[in-house]
Amino acid sequence: MNEKKLYKSQTNRVICGVCAGVAEYFNVDVTVVRVVWALATLAGLSGIIGYIIAAILIPEQP
């Protein structure tokens, strides 16, 4: 059985690779994840704090 794991992307990163890692995990386009994350940040949903926490907690891709 192939277990999916969430990792920060090493190849498709802009800052820390969090959005690219989330996009790879859910098999969606990275642009969609980045736009949703940006809209959440602009809407006051603590997108920046969430990104920082995710960057700390999500491990690097092996």
C-alpha positions, 0 to 999 in steps of 0.5 A, spaced: 500 500 500 502 506 497 502 511 503 501 519 501 505 523 506 505 531 506 512 534 505 515 541 503 517 541 495 524 541 494 523 543 486 517 547 486 518 552 491 517 560 492 519 561 499 519 554 503 515 549 499 509 549 503 504 551 497 507 546 492 507 540 497 500 541 499 498 541 492 502 535 490 499 531 496 492 533 494 494 532 486 492 539 484 495 545 481 500 549 485 497 556 483 490 554 485 493 553 492 497 559 492 491 563 490 487 560 495 492 561 501 493 568 498 486 570 499 485 567 506 491 571 508 487 577 505 481 575 508 484 576 515 484 568 516 491 568 519 494 565 512 501 568 514 501 565 521 499 558 518 504 558 513 509 559 518 507 554 522 506 549 516 513 551 514 516 549 521 512 543 522 512 540 515 518 536 513 523 537 507 522 532 502 527 526 502 
